Amino acid sequence: VEEEELNSSITWMEWLAFCVLRVKTDKWNRFIAADENQKIILDFLDHIFTSRLLLFTGPGGTLHAGDSQVRHAPEQKRSKLRRKKRVHQLRYLSTRIFEAASVFLQVLVCVLSNGLNHEDWPQVVSDDIHRHLERLRSKVVTLRGQAEGRTLLPLPLCVERCLTRVPKATHVAGWPLDHGLLYSIETLIVQWSGQIWNVLRKDSGLLLLQGDHPGPNVELQFWATQRENLLGIQAQIQSSKVEQIMEILRRVKSSYYSAFKDVCAVLEAEDIDLYLRPLRRQITNLEERGFPLMETLLPPLFHTLCLIWSHSKYYCTPQRMVVLLQEFSNLIIEKAFAYLIPEELFKMELEEGMERVQISISVLRTFKELFHTYRLQIPNYYKNTQDIKLWDFPETLVFKRSDCIMERLLMIEVSLDFLKLEKVELGGSRGKILSEMVFGMSEEFHDRWRTLRESKYDPLDYSNDVRLPETLAVVFDVTLLFIYQPPKGCKSHFVFQLQSGWAILGKNLPPVAGNLKWSQELRNRILTNRSNFCQLAHA
């Protein structure tokens, strides 16, 4: 199913490239054949690094992909358009969405909102046009912000025009404020609050919760993008027009004024982005260094993480550090996979395979041991002993995947040791018999090993063991039906209660309290089984 969805998404992108960019088939085939472009498209479809993808054409009509902001093309030379020719030429540049937004905001809005253009229209039609125009203008501004990778707060026309007529210094008592304007402003604040809340509720650990395995670059990119987005929102809120809106809300003592009084998320994003920047060089070194030589880079990495924990005001929380450590663990695991080559692990020479497995075990074990070592040294990084915060989160939150990989690697290491059984010769009076038994075990193991070598099984995919869960799922489905069935001994009593028309209450309870108590007990019985379902990992 995932492969079909991926093919349909790529086909849709191909159709867009043909229709919008006028790309030829050979240009598209050359573009999609490049490994770099395939990685960019897959990352976009999986929402790993960015939530936007820009396709544009370069010199010679070649197709390119990226996620950076598109720059406007330089202005063309002006030339007069003679009436005799009456030639109207529309140039579709690579920045169509920006030109369309500019044309709509600067031309269509001015034409349709001008009262002189619809003097003969009924008032109902004119008001309806204004409402649809405001709604469409808000959507265009929001869409333009999404295309630019930032959040734009739309300002309605009625509010923008009225702000120019509202005096900046007037007393509340003599201030003739239009209630329609106040309603439009409060509606605007509600819309802005929704947009800002969508930005603030973004979580850098969302991909981990979805079951993906991102690297630490995702964390750094997330906070850099979050910082730029929040700074843009802050700049819009601190503009002169928005300050007038805030002043109006303050004067009328509106409850919506407190929504924009304090902005702490900007300080948080700036602080986190500042302290995460030193990790960029270390991440680059980890990605470029060979896997057997990675152990020397791990102590400086944990030293930097401890400095971030002790100096950052907003990143010293278990939730954020667990996410960052998980992403570094994913980076090391991905490097181990690239070094081991899982599909070739059973097919390579015994000595080479054993060496690769042992090196991988050593690196993963060193990473976990350094975590425990620096975990105890956290107090040494604080100058003031009163502000010490320890890494008191469980290690299973960080090393759950790493421990599963380690367990599988130890199993493979033992399996590789079994290949040496054919060289074992035992002496003594029963040496021949025991040697034959060992040889039989070796032959049986080689038959199993040969089956593994010929199969396409990934030995490092610990999530591929599905036979036991499938069997347990069948048993669980059968047992689930008996939970809501009454016991056999209580069947007649249950039927009697069902036919009586009311519930059996306690002896010492009045009718109202008895019914409430009976409802509460029934609710607890239902929620007990329901809470047990929530504990299942694959419910």
C-alpha positions as CSV (number, residue, x, y, z in Angstrom):
1,V,0.0,0.0,0.0
2,E,2.8,2.4,0.9
3,E,4.5,1.7,-2.4
4,E,1.3,2.4,-4.3
5,E,0.9,5.7,-2.5
6,L,4.5,6.6,-3.2
7,N,4.0,5.9,-6.9
8,S,0.8,7.9,-7.1
9,S,2.5,10.9,-5.4
10,I,5.4,10.8,-7.8
11,T,3.0,10.5,-10.7
12,W,1.1,13.5,-9.5
13,M,4.4,15.5,-9.2
14,E,5.3,14.4,-12.7
15,W,2.0,15.7,-14.0
16,L,2.5,19.0,-12.2
17,A,6.0,19.4,-13.8
18,F,4.5,18.7,-17.2
19,C,1.6,21.0,-16.9
20,V,3.0,23.9,-15.0
21,L,6.7,24.0,-15.8
22,R,6.4,22.6,-19.3
23,V,9.1,20.0,-18.7
24,K,9.7,17.4,-21.3
25,T,9.8,13.7,-20.6
26,D,13.6,13.3,-21.0
27,K,14.2,16.2,-18.6
28,W,11.9,14.6,-16.0
29,N,13.5,11.2,-16.4
30,R,17.0,12.7,-16.0
31,F,15.8,14.6,-12.9
32,I,14.1,11.5,-11.2
33,A,17.1,9.3,-12.0
34,A,19.5,11.4,-9.8
35,D,20.0,9.9,-6.3
36,E,20.1,13.4,-4.7
37,N,16.7,14.3,-6.2
38,Q,15.2,11.0,-5.1
39,K,16.3,11.7,-1.5
40,I,14.8,15.2,-1.6
41,I,11.5,13.9,-2.8
42,L,11.3,11.0,-0.3
43,D,12.2,13.3,2.6
44,F,9.5,15.7,1.5
45,L,6.9,12.9,1.2
46,D,7.9,11.6,4.7
47,H,8.0,15.1,6.2
48,I,11.4,14.5,7.5
49,F,13.3,17.7,6.9
50,T,10.6,20.1,5.5
51,S,7.0,20.4,4.7
52,R,7.4,22.0,1.3
53,L,9.1,21.1,-1.9
54,L,9.9,23.6,-4.7
55,L,10.4,22.5,-8.3
56,F,11.9,25.0,-10.7
57,T,13.7,25.0,-14.1
58,G,17.2,26.1,-14.6
59,P,19.3,26.9,-17.7
60,G,18.5,24.7,-20.6
61,G,15.2,23.6,-19.2
62,T,16.7,21.3,-16.6
63,L,14.5,20.5,-13.6
64,H,15.7,21.1,-10.1
65,A,14.3,20.6,-6.6
66,G,14.9,22.3,-3.3
67,D,13.3,23.6,-0.2
68,S,14.8,27.1,0.0
69,Q,12.9,30.3,-0.6
70,V,12.4,31.2,-4.3
71,R,13.7,34.6,-5.2
72,H,11.8,36.9,-7.5
73,A,13.1,37.2,-11.0
74,P,14.7,40.5,-11.9
75,E,12.4,43.0,-13.4
76,Q,12.2,43.2,-17.2
77,K,12.8,46.5,-19.1
78,R,9.8,48.6,-19.5
79,S,8.3,49.2,-22.9
80,K,5.3,51.0,-24.2
81,L,2.3,49.0,-25.3
82,R,0.8,50.6,-28.4
83,R,-3.0,50.5,-28.9
84,K,-2.7,49.5,-32.5
85,K,-1.0,46.2,-31.7
86,R,-3.3,45.4,-28.7
87,V,-1.0,42.6,-27.7
88,H,-1.4,41.4,-24.2
89,Q,1.3,39.1,-23.1
90,L,1.3,37.3,-19.8
91,R,4.6,35.9,-18.6
92,Y,4.5,32.9,-16.4
93,L,7.7,33.1,-14.3
94,S,9.0,30.5,-12.0
95,T,7.4,32.3,-9.1
96,R,3.8,32.0,-10.2
97,I,2.3,31.8,-6.8
98,F,3.9,35.1,-5.7
99,E,2.9,36.9,-8.9
100,A,-0.7,35.5,-8.5
101,A,-0.8,36.7,-4.9
102,S,0.5,40.2,-5.8
103,V,-2.0,40.5,-8.7
104,F,-4.8,39.5,-6.4
105,L,-3.8,41.7,-3.4
106,Q,-2.8,44.8,-5.4
107,V,-5.3,44.7,-8.3
108,L,-8.3,42.5,-7.8
109,V,-8.8,43.5,-4.2
110,C,-8.6,47.2,-5.0
111,V,-11.1,46.8,-7.9
112,L,-13.6,44.7,-6.1
113,S,-13.5,46.6,-2.8
114,N,-13.9,50.0,-4.4
115,G,-17.5,51.2,-3.8
116,L,-17.5,53.2,-7.0
117,N,-17.3,50.0,-9.1
118,H,-20.6,48.6,-7.7
119,E,-22.8,51.7,-7.1
120,D,-25.7,50.1,-9.0
121,W,-25.5,46.8,-7.1
122,P,-27.9,46.0,-4.3
123,Q,-26.6,46.4,-0.8
124,V,-27.0,42.6,-0.2
125,V,-24.8,41.7,-3.2
126,S,-22.2,44.3,-2.3
127,D,-21.9,43.0,1.3
128,D,-21.7,39.5,0.1
129,I,-18.9,40.4,-2.3
130,H,-17.0,42.1,0.5
131,R,-17.4,39.0,2.8
132,H,-16.1,36.6,0.1
133,L,-13.3,39.0,-0.8
134,E,-12.2,39.2,2.8
135,R,-12.2,35.4,3.2
136,L,-10.4,34.9,-0.1
137,R,-7.8,37.6,0.7
138,S,-7.1,35.9,4.1
139,K,-6.6,32.5,2.4
140,V,-4.3,34.0,-0.2
141,V,-2.1,35.7,2.4
142,T,-2.0,32.5,4.5
143,L,-1.1,30.4,1.4
144,R,1.6,32.9,0.4
145,G,3.1,32.5,3.8
146,Q,3.1,28.7,3.6
147,A,4.8,28.9,0.2
148,E,7.5,31.1,1.7
149,G,7.9,28.8,4.7
150,R,6.7,31.3,7.3
151,T,3.4,32.4,9.0
152,L,1.7,35.5,7.7
153,L,-1.0,37.1,9.8
154,P,-3.7,38.5,7.4
155,L,-5.2,42.0,8.2
156,P,-8.8,42.5,6.9
157,L,-9.5,45.5,4.7
158,C,-12.2,46.9,6.9
159,V,-9.8,46.9,9.9
160,E,-6.9,48.2,7.9
161,R,-8.9,51.1,6.5
162,C,-10.5,52.0,9.8
163,L,-7.1,52.1,11.6
164,T,-6.1,55.1,9.4
165,R,-9.2,57.0,10.7
166,V,-9.0,56.1,14.4
167,P,-7.1,58.8,16.4
168,K,-4.1,57.5,18.3
169,A,-4.7,59.7,21.4
170,T,-8.3,59.9,22.5
171,H,-10.0,59.3,25.9
172,V,-12.2,56.3,26.3
173,A,-15.1,58.4,27.4
174,G,-15.2,60.4,24.1
175,W,-14.1,57.8,21.8
176,P,-16.8,56.8,19.2
177,L,-15.7,53.2,18.6
178,D,-17.8,51.3,16.0
179,H,-19.0,48.0,17.4
180,G,-18.7,46.4,14.0
181,L,-15.0,47.3,14.0
182,L,-14.5,45.9,17.4
183,Y,-16.2,42.6,16.3
184,S,-13.9,42.4,13.2
185,I,-10.8,43.0,15.4
186,E,-11.8,40.3,17.9
187,T,-12.6,37.9,15.1
188,L,-9.2,38.7,13.6
189,I,-7.5,38.0,17.0
190,V,-9.2,34.6,17.2
191,Q,-7.9,33.8,13.7
192,W,-4.4,34.9,14.5
193,S,-4.5,32.9,17.7
194,G,-5.3,29.8,15.7
195,Q,-2.4,30.4,13.4
196,I,0.1,31.1,16.1
197,W,-1.1,28.1,18.1
198,N,-0.4,25.9,15.1
199,V,3.2,27.1,15.2
200,L,3.6,26.8,18.9
201,R,2.2,23.3,19.2
202,K,4.8,21.8,16.8
203,D,7.0,19.3,18.4
204,S,10.5,18.2,17.3
205,G,9.8,14.7,18.6
206,L,6.7,14.1,16.4
207,L,8.6,12.0,13.9
208,L,9.8,9.7,16.8
209,L,6.3,9.3,18.0
210,Q,5.2,8.4,14.5
211,G,7.7,5.5,14.5
212,D,10.3,7.1,12.2
213,H,14.0,7.3,13.0
214,P,15.3,10.8,12.3
215,G,18.8,12.0,13.0
216,P,20.0,15.0,15.0
217,N,20.0,17.3,12.0
218,V,16.2,17.2,12.1
219,E,16.3,18.6,15.6
220,L,18.6,21.4,14.7
221,Q,16.7,22.2,11.5
222,F,13.4,22.3,13.4
223,W,14.6,24.9,15.9
224,A,16.2,27.0,13.3
225,T,13.0,27.1,11.3
226,Q,10.9,27.6,14.4
227,R,13.1,30.6,15.4
228,E,12.8,32.2,12.0
229,N,9.0,31.7,12.0
230,L,8.4,33.0,15.5
231,L,10.7,36.1,14.8
232,G,8.6,36.8,11.7
233,I,5.4,36.5,13.8
234,Q,6.8,38.8,16.4
235,A,7.8,41.4,13.8
236,Q,4.3,41.4,12.4
237,I,2.8,41.8,15.9
238,Q,5.1,44.7,16.7
239,S,4.2,46.6,13.6
240,S,2.4,49.9,13.8
241,K,-1.0,48.7,12.6
242,V,-1.1,45.8,15.0
243,E,0.0,48.0,17.8
244,Q,-3.0,50.2,17.1
245,I,-5.2,47.1,17.2
246,M,-3.7,46.2,20.6
247,E,-4.3,49.7,21.8
248,I,-8.0,49.5,20.8
249,L,-8.4,46.2,22.7
250,R,-6.6,47.6,25.7
251,R,-8.9,50.7,25.8
252,V,-12.1,48.7,25.6
253,K,-10.7,46.2,28.1
254,S,-11.2,43.3,25.8
255,S,-10.5,39.8,27.0
256,Y,-8.6,39.1,23.8
257,Y,-5.9,41.6,24.7
258,S,-4.0,39.2,27.0
259,A,-3.6,36.7,24.1
260,F,-0.7,38.8,22.7
261,K,0.5,40.5,25.8
262,D,3.4,38.0,26.5
263,V,5.4,36.2,23.9
264,C,7.9,33.8,25.4
265,A,8.1,31.3,22.6
266,V,10.5,33.6,20.7
267,L,12.9,33.6,23.6
268,E,12.7,29.8,23.8
269,A,13.4,29.3,20.1
270,E,16.3,31.8,20.1
271,D,17.9,30.2,23.2
272,I,17.6,26.6,21.9
273,D,18.8,27.5,18.4
274,L,21.8,29.3,19.9
275,Y,23.0,26.4,22.1
276,L,22.3,23.7,19.5
277,R,24.5,25.4,16.9
278,P,27.8,23.9,18.2
279,L,26.4,20.4,17.4
280,R,26.5,21.1,13.7
281,R,30.2,20.5,13.4
282,Q,30.1,17.4,15.5
283,I,27.2,16.0,13.5
284,T,29.2,16.6,10.3
285,N,32.2,14.8,11.8
286,L,30.1,11.9,12.8
287,E,28.6,11.6,9.4
288,E,31.9,11.9,7.5
289,R,34.0,9.8,9.9
290,G,34.3,6.0,9.2
291,F,32.2,3.9,11.5
292,P,35.2,2.0,13.2
293,L,36.7,5.4,14.2
294,M,33.5,6.9,15.7
295,E,34.3,6.0,19.3
296,T,36.8,8.9,19.6
297,L,34.1,11.4,18.7
298,L,31.6,10.3,21.3
299,P,33.2,11.8,24.5
300,P,33.3,15.4,23.0
301,L,29.7,14.9,21.9
302,F,28.5,14.0,25.4
303,H,30.6,16.9,26.9
304,T,28.8,19.3,24.6
305,L,25.4,17.8,25.5
306,C,26.2,18.3,29.2
307,L,27.1,22.0,28.5
308,I,23.9,22.5,26.6
309,W,21.9,21.0,29.5
310,S,23.6,23.1,32.2
311,H,23.6,26.5,30.3
312,S,20.4,26.5,28.2
313,K,17.4,27.9,30.0
314,Y,14.8,26.1,27.9
315,Y,16.5,22.9,26.7
316,C,17.2,21.5,30.2
317,T,14.1,19.4,30.2
318,P,14.0,15.5,30.0
319,Q,11.6,15.6,27.0
320,R,14.0,17.6,24.8
321,M,17.2,15.8,25.9
322,V,15.6,12.4,25.3
323,V,14.6,13.4,21.8
324,L,18.1,14.6,21.0
325,L,19.8,11.5,22.5
326,Q,17.4,9.3,20.5
327,E,18.3,11.1,17.3
328,F,22.0,10.7,18.0
329,S,21.4,7.0,18.7
330,N,19.5,6.7,15.3
331,L,22.5,8.4,13.6
332,I,24.9,5.8,15.1
333,I,22.6,2.9,14.2
334,E,22.2,4.1,10.6
335,K,26.0,4.3,10.4
336,A,26.2,0.8,11.7
337,F,23.7,-0.4,9.1
338,A,25.7,1.2,6.4
339,Y,28.9,-0.5,7.7
340,L,27.4,-3.9,8.3
341,I,25.4,-4.1,5.0
342,P,22.6,-6.3,6.4
343,E,21.7,-7.9,3.1
344,E,25.3,-9.0,2.6
345,L,26.1,-9.9,6.2
346,F,25.4,-13.6,5.9
347,K,27.1,-13.8,2.5
348,M,30.5,-12.3,3.4
349,E,33.5,-14.1,4.7
350,L,33.4,-15.4,8.3
351,E,36.3,-13.3,9.6
352,E,35.1,-10.1,7.9
353,G,31.5,-10.5,9.1
354,M,32.7,-11.3,12.7
355,E,34.9,-8.2,12.7
356,R,32.1,-5.9,11.5
357,V,29.7,-7.2,14.1
358,Q,32.1,-6.9,16.9
359,I,33.0,-3.3,15.9
360,S,29.3,-2.4,15.8
361,I,28.7,-3.9,19.2
362,S,31.7,-2.0,20.6
363,V,30.5,1.4,19.3
364,L,26.9,0.9,20.5
365,R,28.2,-0.3,23.9
366,T,30.6,2.7,24.2
367,F,27.7,5.1,23.4
368,K,25.6,3.7,26.2
369,E,28.5,3.5,28.7
370,L,29.4,7.2,28.0
371,F,25.8,8.1,28.7
372,H,26.0,6.6,32.1
373,T,29.4,8.1,32.8
374,Y,28.4,11.7,31.9
375,R,25.0,11.2,33.6
376,L,26.8,11.0,36.9
377,Q,29.0,14.0,36.0
378,I,26.1,16.4,35.4
379,P,26.6,18.2,38.8
380,N,30.1,19.2,37.8
381,Y,28.9,21.3,35.0
382,Y,26.9,23.6,37.3
383,K,28.4,26.6,39.1
384,N,25.5,27.0,41.5
385,T,24.6,23.8,43.3
386,Q,21.0,25.0,43.8
387,D,20.2,24.9,40.1
388,I,21.3,21.4,39.4
389,K,19.0,19.3,37.2
390,L,19.9,15.7,36.7
391,W,19.3,13.3,33.8
392,D,16.7,11.5,35.9
393,F,14.8,10.0,32.9
394,P,14.8,6.3,32.3
395,E,17.5,5.0,30.0
396,T,15.0,2.8,28.1
397,L,13.5,6.0,26.6
398,V,16.8,6.6,24.8
399,F,18.2,3.1,24.2
400,K,15.1,1.1,23.4
401,R,15.9,0.7,19.7
402,S,19.7,0.5,20.4
403,D,19.2,-2.3,22.9
404,C,17.1,-4.3,20.3
405,I,19.8,-3.8,17.7
406,M,22.5,-4.8,20.3
407,E,20.5,-8.0,21.2
408,R,20.3,-8.9,17.5
409,L,24.0,-8.3,16.9
410,L,24.9,-10.5,19.9
411,M,22.7,-13.2,18.5
412,I,24.5,-12.9,15.1
413,E,27.8,-13.0,16.9
414,V,26.9,-16.3,18.6
415,S,25.6,-17.6,15.2
416,L,28.9,-16.8,13.6
417,D,30.7,-18.7,16.4
418,F,28.7,-21.7,15.5
419,L,30.3,-21.8,12.1
420,K,33.6,-22.8,13.8
421,L,32.1,-26.1,15.0
422,E,33.3,-28.0,12.0
423,K,36.9,-27.5,13.1
424,V,36.3,-29.0,16.6
425,E,37.8,-32.4,17.4
426,L,37.4,-34.0,20.8
427,G,39.8,-36.6,22.3
428,G,39.4,-39.2,25.0
429,S,37.6,-42.5,25.0
430,R,34.4,-41.0,23.9
431,G,36.0,-38.3,21.7
432,K,34.9,-39.9,18.4
433,I,31.3,-40.1,19.5
434,L,31.2,-36.6,20.8
435,S,33.0,-35.3,17.7
436,E,30.3,-36.9,15.5
437,M,27.6,-35.3,17.6
438,V,29.3,-31.9,17.2
439,F,29.7,-32.5,13.5
440,G,25.9,-33.4,13.3
441,M,25.1,-30.1,15.1
442,S,27.4,-28.3,12.7
443,E,25.7,-29.8,9.7
444,E,22.2,-28.9,11.0
445,F,23.4,-25.4,11.7
446,H,24.9,-25.1,8.2
447,D,21.6,-26.1,6.7
448,R,19.8,-23.4,8.6
449,W,22.5,-20.9,7.8
450,R,22.3,-21.7,4.1
451,T,18.6,-21.0,4.2
452,L,19.2,-17.6,5.7
453,R,21.9,-16.8,3.1
454,E,19.5,-17.6,0.3
455,S,16.6,-15.7,1.7
456,K,16.0,-11.9,1.6
457,Y,15.6,-11.6,5.3
458,D,17.1,-8.5,7.0
459,P,18.9,-9.9,10.0
460,L,18.9,-6.4,11.8
461,D,15.2,-5.8,11.4
462,Y,14.1,-6.7,14.8
463,S,10.5,-5.7,14.0
464,N,10.1,-8.4,11.4
465,D,9.3,-11.1,13.9
466,V,5.5,-11.3,13.4
467,R,4.7,-15.0,13.8
468,L,4.2,-15.0,17.5
469,P,2.3,-11.6,17.6
470,E,0.0,-12.9,14.9
471,T,-0.7,-16.0,16.9
472,L,-1.3,-14.0,20.1
473,A,-3.6,-11.6,18.2
474,V,-5.8,-14.5,17.2
475,V,-6.0,-15.8,20.8
476,F,-6.6,-12.3,22.0
477,D,-9.5,-11.7,19.6
478,V,-11.2,-14.9,20.8
479,T,-10.7,-14.0,24.4
480,L,-11.9,-10.5,23.9
481,L,-15.4,-11.7,23.2
482,F,-15.8,-13.3,26.6
483,I,-15.0,-10.0,28.5
484,Y,-18.4,-8.5,28.1
485,Q,-20.3,-11.8,28.6
486,P,-21.8,-12.4,32.1
487,P,-20.7,-15.4,34.1
488,K,-22.8,-18.5,33.7
489,G,-23.9,-18.6,37.4
490,C,-25.2,-15.0,37.2
491,K,-27.1,-15.4,34.0
492,S,-30.5,-16.0,35.6
493,H,-29.9,-13.1,38.1
494,F,-28.9,-10.9,35.2
495,V,-32.1,-11.7,33.3
496,F,-34.2,-10.9,36.4
497,Q,-32.5,-7.5,36.7
498,L,-33.0,-6.8,33.0
499,Q,-36.7,-7.6,33.1
500,S,-37.3,-5.7,36.4
501,G,-37.0,-2.3,34.6
502,W,-34.7,-0.6,37.1
503,A,-31.3,-1.2,38.7
504,I,-30.8,-2.9,42.0
505,L,-29.7,-0.2,44.5
506,G,-27.9,-0.4,47.8
507,K,-29.9,-1.0,50.9
508,N,-29.0,2.2,52.7
509,L,-29.1,4.6,49.7
510,P,-31.9,6.9,48.6
511,P,-33.2,6.6,44.9
512,V,-31.2,9.5,43.4
513,A,-27.9,8.7,45.3
514,G,-28.4,5.0,44.6
515,N,-28.8,5.4,40.9
516,L,-25.7,7.8,40.8
517,K,-23.7,5.2,42.7
518,W,-24.8,2.4,40.4
519,S,-23.9,4.5,37.3
520,Q,-20.5,5.3,38.8
521,E,-19.8,1.6,39.4
522,L,-20.9,0.7,35.9
523,R,-18.6,3.4,34.5
524,N,-15.7,2.2,36.5
525,R,-16.2,-1.4,35.2
526,I,-16.2,-0.2,31.6
527,L,-13.2,2.1,32.0
528,T,-11.1,-0.5,33.7
529,N,-11.1,-2.7,30.6
530,R,-10.7,0.3,28.4
531,S,-7.7,1.5,30.2
532,N,-6.1,-1.9,29.8
533,F,-6.5,-1.6,26.0
534,C,-4.6,1.7,26.1
535,Q,-1.6,-0.1,27.4
536,L,-1.3,-2.2,24.3
537,A,1.5,-1.0,22.0
538,H,-0.4,-2.0,18.8
539,A,-4.0,-1.5,19.8
